[in-house]
Amino acid sequence: MITKGNRILRRMFIVNKSELIASIAEKGSLTKKDAEIALKAFIESVEEALEKGDKVQLVGFGTFETRERAAREGRNPRTKEAITIAASTVPVFKAGKEFKEKVNK
């Protein structure tokens, strides 16, 4: 952690898809190809469930679900004119208790 004034800043490292696949392969004793297939299958399964309006709950990790976002008024940042932003359905992830505790260690 880095401090700036009285604020604590965390260093951010981004894990990309290939690094995640390598980690899954190592931890699961899989080949990288098998880990990639497993990750793709997981992502597709979550996407399909959310498309159908279902919720995906992984106890201890978190819940993937969708929420309805109402139509609202916004502003075009270039012209400052008012625009209407259409209603939409958005995917949401809510972290589980154990996951939150691990992240906050």
Gaussian input, Z-matrix of N, CA and C with variables (Angstrom, degrees):
# hf/3-21g

backbone

0 1
 N
 C     1     B1
 C     2     B2     1     A1
 N     3     B3     2     A2     1     D1
 C     4     B4     3     A3     2     D2
 C     5     B5     4     A4     3     D3
 N     6     B6     5     A5     4     D4
 C     7     B7     6     A6     5     D5
 C     8     B8     7     A7     6     D6
 N     9     B9     8     A8     7     D7
 C    10    B10     9     A9     8     D8
 C    11    B11    10    A10     9     D9
 N    12    B12    11    A11    10    D10
 C    13    B13    12    A12    11    D11
 C    14    B14    13    A13    12    D12
 N    15    B15    14    A14    13    D13
 C    16    B16    15    A15    14    D14
 C    17    B17    16    A16    15    D15
 N    18    B18    17    A17    16    D16
 C    19    B19    18    A18    17    D17
 C    20    B20    19    A19    18    D18
 N    21    B21    20    A20    19    D19
 C    22    B22    21    A21    20    D20
 C    23    B23    22    A22    21    D21
 N    24    B24    23    A23    22    D22
 C    25    B25    24    A24    23    D23
 C    26    B26    25    A25    24    D24
 N    27    B27    26    A26    25    D25
 C    28    B28    27    A27    26    D26
 C    29    B29    28    A28    27    D27
 N    30    B30    29    A29    28    D28
 C    31    B31    30    A30    29    D29
 C    32    B32    31    A31    30    D30
 N    33    B33    32    A32    31    D31
 C    34    B34    33    A33    32    D32
 C    35    B35    34    A34    33    D33
 N    36    B36    35    A35    34    D34
 C    37    B37    36    A36    35    D35
 C    38    B38    37    A37    36    D36
 N    39    B39    38    A38    37    D37
 C    40    B40    39    A39    38    D38
 C    41    B41    40    A40    39    D39
 N    42    B42    41    A41    40    D40
 C    43    B43    42    A42    41    D41
 C    44    B44    43    A43    42    D42
 N    45    B45    44    A44    43    D43
 C    46    B46    45    A45    44    D44
 C    47    B47    46    A46    45    D45
 N    48    B48    47    A47    46    D46
 C    49    B49    48    A48    47    D47
 C    50    B50    49    A49    48    D48
 N    51    B51    50    A50    49    D49
 C    52    B52    51    A51    50    D50
 C    53    B53    52    A52    51    D51
 N    54    B54    53    A53    52    D52
 C    55    B55    54    A54    53    D53
 C    56    B56    55    A55    54    D54
 N    57    B57    56    A56    55    D55
 C    58    B58    57    A57    56    D56
 C    59    B59    58    A58    57    D57
 N    60    B60    59    A59    58    D58
 C    61    B61    60    A60    59    D59
 C    62    B62    61    A61    60    D60
 N    63    B63    62    A62    61    D61
 C    64    B64    63    A63    62    D62
 C    65    B65    64    A64    63    D63
 N    66    B66    65    A65    64    D64
 C    67    B67    66    A66    65    D65
 C    68    B68    67    A67    66    D66
 N    69    B69    68    A68    67    D67
 C    70    B70    69    A69    68    D68
 C    71    B71    70    A70    69    D69
 N    72    B72    71    A71    70    D70
 C    73    B73    72    A72    71    D71
 C    74    B74    73    A73    72    D72
 N    75    B75    74    A74    73    D73
 C    76    B76    75    A75    74    D74
 C    77    B77    76    A76    75    D75
 N    78    B78    77    A77    76    D76
 C    79    B79    78    A78    77    D77
 C    80    B80    79    A79    78    D78
 N    81    B81    80    A80    79    D79
 C    82    B82    81    A81    80    D80
 C    83    B83    82    A82    81    D81
 N    84    B84    83    A83    82    D82
 C    85    B85    84    A84    83    D83
 C    86    B86    85    A85    84    D84
 N    87    B87    86    A86    85    D85
 C    88    B88    87    A87    86    D86
 C    89    B89    88    A88    87    D87
 N    90    B90    89    A89    88    D88
 C    91    B91    90    A90    89    D89
 C    92    B92    91    A91    90    D90
 N    93    B93    92    A92    91    D91
 C    94    B94    93    A93    92    D92
 C    95    B95    94    A94    93    D93
 N    96    B96    95    A95    94    D94
 C    97    B97    96    A96    95    D95
 C    98    B98    97    A97    96    D96
 N    99    B99    98    A98    97    D97
 C   100   B100    99    A99    98    D98
 C   101   B101   100   A100    99    D99
 N   102   B102   101   A101   100   D100
 C   103   B103   102   A102   101   D101
 C   104   B104   103   A103   102   D102
 N   105   B105   104   A104   103   D103
 C   106   B106   105   A105   104   D104
 C   107   B107   106   A106   105   D105
 N   108   B108   107   A107   106   D106
 C   109   B109   108   A108   107   D107
 C   110   B110   109   A109   108   D108
 N   111   B111   110   A110   109   D109
 C   112   B112   111   A111   110   D110
 C   113   B113   112   A112   111   D111
 N   114   B114   113   A113   112   D112
 C   115   B115   114   A114   113   D113
 C   116   B116   115   A115   114   D114
 N   117   B117   116   A116   115   D115
 C   118   B118   117   A117   116   D116
 C   119   B119   118   A118   117   D117
 N   120   B120   119   A119   118   D118
 C   121   B121   120   A120   119   D119
 C   122   B122   121   A121   120   D120
 N   123   B123   122   A122   121   D121
 C   124   B124   123   A123   122   D122
 C   125   B125   124   A124   123   D123
 N   126   B126   125   A125   124   D124
 C   127   B127   126   A126   125   D125
 C   128   B128   127   A127   126   D126
 N   129   B129   128   A128   127   D127
 C   130   B130   129   A129   128   D128
 C   131   B131   130   A130   129   D129
 N   132   B132   131   A131   130   D130
 C   133   B133   132   A132   131   D131
 C   134   B134   133   A133   132   D132
 N   135   B135   134   A134   133   D133
 C   136   B136   135   A135   134   D134
 C   137   B137   136   A136   135   D135
 N   138   B138   137   A137   136   D136
 C   139   B139   138   A138   137   D137
 C   140   B140   139   A139   138   D138
 N   141   B141   140   A140   139   D139
 C   142   B142   141   A141   140   D140
 C   143   B143   142   A142   141   D141
 N   144   B144   143   A143   142   D142
 C   145   B145   144   A144   143   D143
 C   146   B146   145   A145   144   D144
 N   147   B147   146   A146   145   D145
 C   148   B148   147   A147   146   D146
 C   149   B149   148   A148   147   D147
 N   150   B150   149   A149   148   D148
 C   151   B151   150   A150   149   D149
 C   152   B152   151   A151   150   D150
 N   153   B153   152   A152   151   D151
 C   154   B154   153   A153   152   D152
 C   155   B155   154   A154   153   D153
 N   156   B156   155   A155   154   D154
 C   157   B157   156   A156   155   D155
 C   158   B158   157   A157   156   D156
 N   159   B159   158   A158   157   D157
 C   160   B160   159   A159   158   D158
 C   161   B161   160   A160   159   D159
 N   162   B162   161   A161   160   D160
 C   163   B163   162   A162   161   D161
 C   164   B164   163   A163   162   D162
 N   165   B165   164   A164   163   D163
 C   166   B166   165   A165   164   D164
 C   167   B167   166   A166   165   D165
 N   168   B168   167   A167   166   D166
 C   169   B169   168   A168   167   D167
 C   170   B170   169   A169   168   D168
 N   171   B171   170   A170   169   D169
 C   172   B172   171   A171   170   D170
 C   173   B173   172   A172   171   D171
 N   174   B174   173   A173   172   D172
 C   175   B175   174   A174   173   D173
 C   176   B176   175   A175   174   D174
 N   177   B177   176   A176   175   D175
 C   178   B178   177   A177   176   D176
 C   179   B179   178   A178   177   D177
 N   180   B180   179   A179   178   D178
 C   181   B181   180   A180   179   D179
 C   182   B182   181   A181   180   D180
 N   183   B183   182   A182   181   D181
 C   184   B184   183   A183   182   D182
 C   185   B185   184   A184   183   D183
 N   186   B186   185   A185   184   D184
 C   187   B187   186   A186   185   D185
 C   188   B188   187   A187   186   D186
 N   189   B189   188   A188   187   D187
 C   190   B190   189   A189   188   D188
 C   191   B191   190   A190   189   D189
 N   192   B192   191   A191   190   D190
 C   193   B193   192   A192   191   D191
 C   194   B194   193   A193   192   D192
 N   195   B195   194   A194   193   D193
 C   196   B196   195   A195   194   D194
 C   197   B197   196   A196   195   D195
 N   198   B198   197   A197   196   D196
 C   199   B199   198   A198   197   D197
 C   200   B200   199   A199   198   D198
 N   201   B201   200   A200   199   D199
 C   202   B202   201   A201   200   D200
 C   203   B203   202   A202   201   D201
 N   204   B204   203   A203   202   D202
 C   205   B205   204   A204   203   D203
 C   206   B206   205   A205   204   D204
 N   207   B207   206   A206   205   D205
 C   208   B208   207   A207   206   D206
 C   209   B209   208   A208   207   D207
 N   210   B210   209   A209   208   D208
 C   211   B211   210   A210   209   D209
 C   212   B212   211   A211   210   D210
 N   213   B213   212   A212   211   D211
 C   214   B214   213   A213   212   D212
 C   215   B215   214   A214   213   D213
 N   216   B216   215   A215   214   D214
 C   217   B217   216   A216   215   D215
 C   218   B218   217   A217   216   D216
 N   219   B219   218   A218   217   D217
 C   220   B220   219   A219   218   D218
 C   221   B221   220   A220   219   D219
 N   222   B222   221   A221   220   D220
 C   223   B223   222   A222   221   D221
 C   224   B224   223   A223   222   D222
 N   225   B225   224   A224   223   D223
 C   226   B226   225   A225   224   D224
 C   227   B227   226   A226   225   D225
 N   228   B228   227   A227   226   D226
 C   229   B229   228   A228   227   D227
 C   230   B230   229   A229   228   D228
 N   231   B231   230   A230   229   D229
 C   232   B232   231   A231   230   D230
 C   233   B233   232   A232   231   D231
 N   234   B234   233   A233   232   D232
 C   235   B235   234   A234   233   D233
 C   236   B236   235   A235   234   D234
 N   237   B237   236   A236   235   D235
 C   238   B238   237   A237   236   D236
 C   239   B239   238   A238   237   D237
 N   240   B240   239   A239   238   D238
 C   241   B241   240   A240   239   D239
 C   242   B242   241   A241   240   D240
 N   243   B243   242   A242   241   D241
 C   244   B244   243   A243   242   D242
 C   245   B245   244   A244   243   D243
 N   246   B246   245   A245   244   D244
 C   247   B247   246   A246   245   D245
 C   248   B248   247   A247   246   D246
 N   249   B249   248   A248   247   D247
 C   250   B250   249   A249   248   D248
 C   251   B251   250   A250   249   D249
 N   252   B252   251   A251   250   D250
 C   253   B253   252   A252   251   D251
 C   254   B254   253   A253   252   D252
 N   255   B255   254   A254   253   D253
 C   256   B256   255   A255   254   D254
 C   257   B257   256   A256   255   D255
 N   258   B258   257   A257   256   D256
 C   259   B259   258   A258   257   D257
 C   260   B260   259   A259   258   D258
 N   261   B261   260   A260   259   D259
 C   262   B262   261   A261   260   D260
 C   263   B263   262   A262   261   D261
 N   264   B264   263   A263   262   D262
 C   265   B265   264   A264   263   D263
 C   266   B266   265   A265   264   D264
 N   267   B267   266   A266   265   D265
 C   268   B268   267   A267   266   D266
 C   269   B269   268   A268   267   D267
 N   270   B270   269   A269   268   D268
 C   271   B271   270   A270   269   D269
 C   272   B272   271   A271   270   D270
 N   273   B273   272   A272   271   D271
 C   274   B274   273   A273   272   D272
 C   275   B275   274   A274   273   D273
 N   276   B276   275   A275   274   D274
 C   277   B277   276   A276   275   D275
 C   278   B278   277   A277   276   D276
 N   279   B279   278   A278   277   D277
 C   280   B280   279   A279   278   D278
 C   281   B281   280   A280   279   D279
 N   282   B282   281   A281   280   D280
 C   283   B283   282   A282   281   D281
 C   284   B284   283   A283   282   D282
 N   285   B285   284   A284   283   D283
 C   286   B286   285   A285   284   D284
 C   287   B287   286   A286   285   D285
 N   288   B288   287   A287   286   D286
 C   289   B289   288   A288   287   D287
 C   290   B290   289   A289   288   D288
 N   291   B291   290   A290   289   D289
 C   292   B292   291   A291   290   D290
 C   293   B293   292   A292   291   D291
 N   294   B294   293   A293   292   D292
 C   295   B295   294   A294   293   D293
 C   296   B296   295   A295   294   D294
 N   297   B297   296   A296   295   D295
 C   298   B298   297   A297   296   D296
 C   299   B299   298   A298   297   D297
 N   300   B300   299   A299   298   D298
 C   301   B301   300   A300   299   D299
 C   302   B302   301   A301   300   D300
 N   303   B303   302   A302   301   D301
 C   304   B304   303   A303   302   D302
 C   305   B305   304   A304   303   D303
 N   306   B306   305   A305   304   D304
 C   307   B307   306   A306   305   D305
 C   308   B308   307   A307   306   D306
 N   309   B309   308   A308   307   D307
 C   310   B310   309   A309   308   D308
 C   311   B311   310   A310   309   D309
 N   312   B312   311   A311   310   D310
 C   313   B313   312   A312   311   D311
 C   314   B314   313   A313   312   D312

   B1=1.4468
   B2=1.5245
   B3=1.2987
   B4=1.4518
   B5=1.5219
   B6=1.3212
   B7=1.4620
   B8=1.5121
   B9=1.3117
   B10=1.4668
   B11=1.5185
   B12=1.3332
   B13=1.4579
   B14=1.5155
   B15=1.3143
   B16=1.4556
   B17=1.5260
   B18=1.3414
   B19=1.4710
   B20=1.5167
   B21=1.3052
   B22=1.4646
   B23=1.5141
   B24=1.3126
   B25=1.4546
   B26=1.5195
   B27=1.2943
   B28=1.4570
   B29=1.5094
   B30=1.3127
   B31=1.4550
   B32=1.5112
   B33=1.3117
   B34=1.4503
   B35=1.5120
   B36=1.2960
   B37=1.4462
   B38=1.5096
   B39=1.2982
   B40=1.4512
   B41=1.5181
   B42=1.3217
   B43=1.4569
   B44=1.5159
   B45=1.3309
   B46=1.4567
   B47=1.5330
   B48=1.3089
   B49=1.4590
   B50=1.5323
   B51=1.3308
   B52=1.4642
   B53=1.5320
   B54=1.3331
   B55=1.4635
   B56=1.5290
   B57=1.3189
   B58=1.4607
   B59=1.5253
   B60=1.3187
   B61=1.4630
   B62=1.5278
   B63=1.3294
   B64=1.4676
   B65=1.5288
   B66=1.3323
   B67=1.4600
   B68=1.5290
   B69=1.3136
   B70=1.4691
   B71=1.5274
   B72=1.3320
   B73=1.4643
   B74=1.5168
   B75=1.3226
   B76=1.4660
   B77=1.5255
   B78=1.3239
   B79=1.4646
   B80=1.5289
   B81=1.3264
   B82=1.4596
   B83=1.5170
   B84=1.3338
   B85=1.4727
   B86=1.5276
   B87=1.3257
   B88=1.4558
   B89=1.5148
   B90=1.3125
   B91=1.4611
   B92=1.5193
   B93=1.3107
   B94=1.4703
   B95=1.5253
   B96=1.3253
   B97=1.4645
   B98=1.5318
   B99=1.3453
   B100=1.4656
   B101=1.5294
   B102=1.3375
   B103=1.4603
   B104=1.5247
   B105=1.3380
   B106=1.4582
   B107=1.5237
   B108=1.3353
   B109=1.4695
   B110=1.5271
   B111=1.3386
   B112=1.4632
   B113=1.5253
   B114=1.3292
   B115=1.4653
   B116=1.5269
   B117=1.3342
   B118=1.4713
   B119=1.5187
   B120=1.3435
   B121=1.4609
   B122=1.5262
   B123=1.3328
   B124=1.4695
   B125=1.5235
   B126=1.3257
   B127=1.4654
   B128=1.5265
   B129=1.3311
   B130=1.4706
   B131=1.5206
   B132=1.3302
   B133=1.4659
   B134=1.5248
   B135=1.3303
   B136=1.4611
   B137=1.5304
   B138=1.3272
   B139=1.4719
   B140=1.5214
   B141=1.3238
   B142=1.4657
   B143=1.5212
   B144=1.3241
   B145=1.4669
   B146=1.5242
   B147=1.3310
   B148=1.4632
   B149=1.5230
   B150=1.3406
   B151=1.4724
   B152=1.5216
   B153=1.3445
   B154=1.4682
   B155=1.5293
   B156=1.3388
   B157=1.4621
   B158=1.5136
   B159=1.3295
   B160=1.4620
   B161=1.5214
   B162=1.3206
   B163=1.4505
   B164=1.5268
   B165=1.3277
   B166=1.4643
   B167=1.5226
   B168=1.3410
   B169=1.4559
   B170=1.5180
   B171=1.3328
   B172=1.4528
   B173=1.5245
   B174=1.3373
   B175=1.4533
   B176=1.5305
   B177=1.3151
   B178=1.4548
   B179=1.5193
   B180=1.3226
   B181=1.4637
   B182=1.5188
   B183=1.3303
   B184=1.4527
   B185=1.5107
   B186=1.3193
   B187=1.4523
   B188=1.5230
   B189=1.3247
   B190=1.4600
   B191=1.5182
   B192=1.3274
   B193=1.4577
   B194=1.5217
   B195=1.3247
   B196=1.4635
   B197=1.5197
   B198=1.3025
   B199=1.4663
   B200=1.5134
   B201=1.3190
   B202=1.4613
   B203=1.5230
   B204=1.3029
   B205=1.4622
   B206=1.5233
   B207=1.3124
   B208=1.4604
   B209=1.5311
   B210=1.3221
   B211=1.4677
   B212=1.5223
   B213=1.3225
   B214=1.4567
   B215=1.5275
   B216=1.3027
   B217=1.4592
   B218=1.5259
   B219=1.3072
   B220=1.4541
   B221=1.5107
   B222=1.3188
   B223=1.4694
   B224=1.5192
   B225=1.3337
   B226=1.4521
   B227=1.5282
   B228=1.3598
   B229=1.4631
   B230=1.5299
   B231=1.3114
   B232=1.4772
   B233=1.5175
   B234=1.3494
   B235=1.4660
   B236=1.5198
   B237=1.3254
   B238=1.4765
   B239=1.5282
   B240=1.3249
   B241=1.4653
   B242=1.5301
   B243=1.3303
   B244=1.4578
   B245=1.5209
   B246=1.3207
   B247=1.4680
   B248=1.5177
   B249=1.3160
   B250=1.4579
   B251=1.5202
   B252=1.3209
   B253=1.4614
   B254=1.5233
   B255=1.3256
   B256=1.4602
   B257=1.5234
   B258=1.3264
   B259=1.4638
   B260=1.5273
   B261=1.3310
   B262=1.4620
   B263=1.5196
   B264=1.3002
   B265=1.4544
   B266=1.5212
   B267=1.3403
   B268=1.4586
   B269=1.5308
   B270=1.3433
   B271=1.4608
   B272=1.5321
   B273=1.3397
   B274=1.4569
   B275=1.5260
   B276=1.3386
   B277=1.4644
   B278=1.5127
   B279=1.3317
   B280=1.4581
   B281=1.5264
   B282=1.3284
   B283=1.4605
   B284=1.5221
   B285=1.3358
   B286=1.4580
   B287=1.5197
   B288=1.3171
   B289=1.4686
   B290=1.5355
   B291=1.3290
   B292=1.4644
   B293=1.5251
   B294=1.3192
   B295=1.4647
   B296=1.5284
   B297=1.3289
   B298=1.4652
   B299=1.5208
   B300=1.3431
   B301=1.4679
   B302=1.5298
   B303=1.3295
   B304=1.4654
   B305=1.5153
   B306=1.3248
   B307=1.4584
   B308=1.5323
   B309=1.3162
   B310=1.4597
   B311=1.5153
   B312=1.3154
   B313=1.4786
   B314=1.4903
   A1=109.57
   A2=114.58
   A3=122.24
   A4=107.14
   A5=117.36
   A6=118.95
   A7=109.33
   A8=114.81
   A9=121.47
   A10=105.46
   A11=115.78
   A12=118.55
   A13=107.46
   A14=116.82
   A15=120.15
   A16=112.42
   A17=115.73
   A18=120.22
   A19=109.51
   A20=116.18
   A21=121.54
   A22=107.67
   A23=115.90
   A24=121.24
   A25=108.58
   A26=117.25
   A27=121.73
   A28=108.83
   A29=116.36
   A30=119.47
   A31=107.79
   A32=116.65
   A33=120.34
   A34=110.36
   A35=115.30
   A36=121.68
   A37=106.80
   A38=117.06
   A39=121.34
   A40=108.49
   A41=115.48
   A42=121.15
   A43=106.76
   A44=116.67
   A45=118.98
   A46=110.01
   A47=115.48
   A48=121.24
   A49=112.28
   A50=118.22
   A51=119.85
   A52=111.36
   A53=118.00
   A54=120.56
   A55=110.71
   A56=116.71
   A57=120.48
   A58=109.99
   A59=117.61
   A60=121.97
   A61=110.28
   A62=117.30
   A63=121.32
   A64=110.56
   A65=117.27
   A66=121.44
   A67=111.36
   A68=117.32
   A69=121.77
   A70=109.76
   A71=116.02
   A72=120.46
   A73=110.54
   A74=116.75
   A75=121.00
   A76=111.66
   A77=116.20
   A78=120.59
   A79=112.78
   A80=116.98
   A81=121.05
   A82=113.99
   A83=116.91
   A84=121.40
   A85=110.86
   A86=115.57
   A87=122.55
   A88=109.64
   A89=116.06
   A90=119.05
   A91=106.88
   A92=116.55
   A93=119.29
   A94=110.46
   A95=117.12
   A96=121.30
   A97=110.17
   A98=116.79
   A99=120.38
   A100=111.23
   A101=117.08
   A102=120.92
   A103=110.46
   A104=117.10
   A105=120.93
   A106=110.76
   A107=116.83
   A108=121.31
   A109=110.09
   A110=116.73
   A111=121.02
   A112=110.95
   A113=117.28
   A114=120.86
   A115=111.07
   A116=116.58
   A117=119.90
   A118=111.02
   A119=117.06
   A120=121.03
   A121=110.57
   A122=116.74
   A123=120.84
   A124=110.49
   A125=116.68
   A126=121.14
   A127=110.80
   A128=117.15
   A129=120.78
   A130=111.12
   A131=117.04
   A132=120.71
   A133=111.27
   A134=117.08
   A135=120.79
   A136=109.59
   A137=117.24
   A138=120.65
   A139=111.28
   A140=117.49
   A141=120.89
   A142=111.45
   A143=117.27
   A144=120.51
   A145=110.24
   A146=116.97
   A147=120.24
   A148=111.46
   A149=117.30
   A150=120.64
   A151=110.86
   A152=116.11
   A153=120.93
   A154=112.39
   A155=116.30
   A156=119.80
   A157=113.16
   A158=116.81
   A159=120.59
   A160=110.15
   A161=115.45
   A162=123.64
   A163=106.80
   A164=118.44
   A165=122.37
   A166=106.85
   A167=115.89
   A168=120.55
   A169=109.93
   A170=115.73
   A171=122.49
   A172=106.75
   A173=116.50
   A174=122.22
   A175=109.97
   A176=116.17
   A177=122.24
   A178=113.20
   A179=117.65
   A180=120.87
   A181=110.69
   A182=116.93
   A183=119.49
   A184=112.95
   A185=115.29
   A186=122.42
   A187=110.21
   A188=115.53
   A189=122.67
   A190=106.44
   A191=117.30
   A192=120.66
   A193=109.15
   A194=115.96
   A195=120.17
   A196=108.98
   A197=114.50
   A198=120.90
   A199=108.47
   A200=114.28
   A201=120.53
   A202=109.04
   A203=115.92
   A204=121.38
   A205=106.80
   A206=116.84
   A207=122.03
   A208=110.80
   A209=115.38
   A210=120.31
   A211=107.49
   A212=115.54
   A213=119.00
   A214=110.23
   A215=114.55
   A216=119.16
   A217=108.98
   A218=115.67
   A219=121.41
   A220=109.74
   A221=116.16
   A222=120.73
   A223=109.05
   A224=114.96
   A225=120.90
   A226=105.93
   A227=118.57
   A228=119.31
   A229=114.06
   A230=117.79
   A231=119.86
   A232=112.31
   A233=115.74
   A234=119.65
   A235=113.00
   A236=116.94
   A237=123.20
   A238=113.02
   A239=117.34
   A240=119.04
   A241=110.14
   A242=115.96
   A243=122.00
   A244=109.74
   A245=115.50
   A246=121.29
   A247=108.31
   A248=115.74
   A249=120.70
   A250=108.44
   A251=115.85
   A252=121.68
   A253=106.32
   A254=116.56
   A255=122.09
   A256=112.00
   A257=114.74
   A258=120.67
   A259=108.69
   A260=116.19
   A261=119.23
   A262=110.60
   A263=114.76
   A264=122.13
   A265=106.78
   A266=116.78
   A267=120.13
   A268=110.44
   A269=116.90
   A270=119.63
   A271=109.57
   A272=115.56
   A273=121.42
   A274=108.37
   A275=115.74
   A276=120.95
   A277=107.87
   A278=116.18
   A279=121.33
   A280=106.99
   A281=116.26
   A282=121.19
   A283=111.03
   A284=115.32
   A285=121.54
   A286=111.48
   A287=116.56
   A288=122.63
   A289=112.01
   A290=117.82
   A291=120.81
   A292=111.41
   A293=116.81
   A294=121.76
   A295=109.93
   A296=116.72
   A297=120.90
   A298=110.36
   A299=116.35
   A300=120.34
   A301=110.99
   A302=117.01
   A303=120.36
   A304=111.76
   A305=116.31
   A306=121.60
   A307=110.91
   A308=117.84
   A309=121.69
   A310=114.13
   A311=119.53
   A312=121.42
   A313=110.32
   D1=149.32
   D2=179.20
   D3=-118.52
   D4=139.57
   D5=176.38
   D6=-106.61
   D7=143.51
   D8=177.48
   D9=-136.72
   D10=105.74
   D11=-173.46
   D12=66.89
   D13=-127.89
   D14=177.12
   D15=-101.68
   D16=11.03
   D17=178.96
   D18=-97.59
   D19=145.14
   D20=174.43
   D21=-104.02
   D22=123.71
   D23=179.14
   D24=-107.41
   D25=136.04
   D26=176.14
   D27=-97.47
   D28=141.43
   D29=174.11
   D30=-73.01
   D31=135.70
   D32=-179.79
   D33=-107.05
   D34=127.69
   D35=173.65
   D36=-120.54
   D37=131.41
   D38=-178.79
   D39=-96.62
   D40=127.98
   D41=175.52
   D42=-95.97
   D43=118.27
   D44=-179.78
   D45=-88.14
   D46=176.48
   D47=-174.45
   D48=-60.16
   D49=-43.05
   D50=-178.36
   D51=-67.52
   D52=-34.35
   D53=176.38
   D54=-69.49
   D55=-37.32
   D56=177.25
   D57=-65.42
   D58=-42.46
   D59=177.94
   D60=-61.28
   D61=-42.95
   D62=178.87
   D63=-62.46
   D64=-40.45
   D65=178.80
   D66=-66.30
   D67=-42.96
   D68=178.07
   D69=-62.33
   D70=-43.36
   D71=179.94
   D72=-60.61
   D73=-44.18
   D74=-178.43
   D75=-67.17
   D76=-49.02
   D77=-177.21
   D78=-70.15
   D79=-29.47
   D80=-177.88
   D81=-99.28
   D82=5.78
   D83=-176.97
   D84=51.76
   D85=47.82
   D86=-179.92
   D87=-117.14
   D88=163.48
   D89=169.85
   D90=-75.97
   D91=160.40
   D92=178.19
   D93=-62.01
   D94=-35.22
   D95=179.42
   D96=-63.81
   D97=-45.73
   D98=178.84
   D99=-65.22
   D100=-38.94
   D101=178.32
   D102=-64.50
   D103=-39.28
   D104=177.80
   D105=-64.14
   D106=-42.03
   D107=178.30
   D108=-62.86
   D109=-42.36
   D110=-179.88
   D111=-64.90
   D112=-44.03
   D113=179.51
   D114=-63.58
   D115=-44.29
   D116=178.31
   D117=-61.96
   D118=-41.41
   D119=179.37
   D120=-63.30
   D121=-41.15
   D122=178.40
   D123=-62.03
   D124=-49.47
   D125=-178.68
   D126=-60.92
   D127=-45.90
   D128=179.71
   D129=-62.83
   D130=-39.63
   D131=-179.95
   D132=-64.45
   D133=-42.10
   D134=178.26
   D135=-65.74
   D136=-44.81
   D137=179.23
   D138=-59.56
   D139=-45.21
   D140=-179.28
   D141=-63.94
   D142=-40.85
   D143=179.45
   D144=-63.95
   D145=-43.75
   D146=-179.42
   D147=-67.88
   D148=-35.61
   D149=176.43
   D150=-59.56
   D151=-37.05
   D152=-179.62
   D153=-80.06
   D154=-5.80
   D155=-179.34
   D156=89.96
   D157=8.20
   D158=178.89
   D159=-82.26
   D160=169.23
   D161=178.22
   D162=-114.60
   D163=141.39
   D164=176.94
   D165=-113.13
   D166=113.84
   D167=-176.58
   D168=-115.70
   D169=120.81
   D170=176.89
   D171=-112.50
   D172=102.50
   D173=-174.02
   D174=-56.03
   D175=129.87
   D176=-179.60
   D177=89.49
   D178=-21.50
   D179=-179.57
   D180=-104.54
   D181=-58.83
   D182=179.01
   D183=161.60
   D184=-175.27
   D185=-175.79
   D186=-127.75
   D187=131.74
   D188=172.38
   D189=-100.60
   D190=129.95
   D191=178.25
   D192=-153.88
   D193=176.55
   D194=177.27
   D195=-115.81
   D196=153.28
   D197=175.72
   D198=-134.32
   D199=149.86
   D200=177.80
   D201=-87.23
   D202=129.96
   D203=176.21
   D204=-107.48
   D205=123.45
   D206=-177.13
   D207=-70.54
   D208=156.33
   D209=174.00
   D210=-63.49
   D211=146.66
   D212=-179.22
   D213=-150.72
   D214=166.81
   D215=178.79
   D216=-96.08
   D217=136.65
   D218=177.82
   D219=-130.84
   D220=-173.68
   D221=179.07
   D222=-129.65
   D223=138.99
   D224=172.69
   D225=-73.47
   D226=118.21
   D227=-175.58
   D228=-63.95
   D229=-25.00
   D230=179.67
   D231=-78.48
   D232=-48.26
   D233=-173.99
   D234=-99.56
   D235=-12.40
   D236=-177.92
   D237=66.58
   D238=8.79
   D239=179.42
   D240=-79.54
   D241=149.03
   D242=179.95
   D243=-72.63
   D244=137.68
   D245=176.07
   D246=-132.74
   D247=157.00
   D248=176.72
   D249=-99.20
   D250=125.00
   D251=177.11
   D252=-96.14
   D253=122.69
   D254=-175.04
   D255=-66.28
   D256=154.87
   D257=174.13
   D258=-64.16
   D259=150.44
   D260=-179.88
   D261=-153.12
   D262=165.06
   D263=173.96
   D264=-106.02
   D265=127.74
   D266=-176.37
   D267=-120.80
   D268=143.37
   D269=175.34
   D270=-78.19
   D271=144.15
   D272=-177.93
   D273=-135.89
   D274=142.79
   D275=172.73
   D276=-118.01
   D277=128.26
   D278=176.84
   D279=-115.94
   D280=117.22
   D281=-177.44
   D282=-67.16
   D283=143.10
   D284=177.01
   D285=-80.52
   D286=167.78
   D287=-175.86
   D288=-58.88
   D289=-49.52
   D290=-178.14
   D291=-62.90
   D292=-39.90
   D293=179.27
   D294=-63.79
   D295=-45.57
   D296=179.03
   D297=-59.92
   D298=-43.25
   D299=-179.19
   D300=-62.57
   D301=-40.43
   D302=179.19
   D303=-64.28
   D304=-43.13
   D305=-179.26
   D306=-66.09
   D307=-33.69
   D308=-176.67
   D309=-87.89
   D310=8.01
   D311=177.63
   D312=-68.98

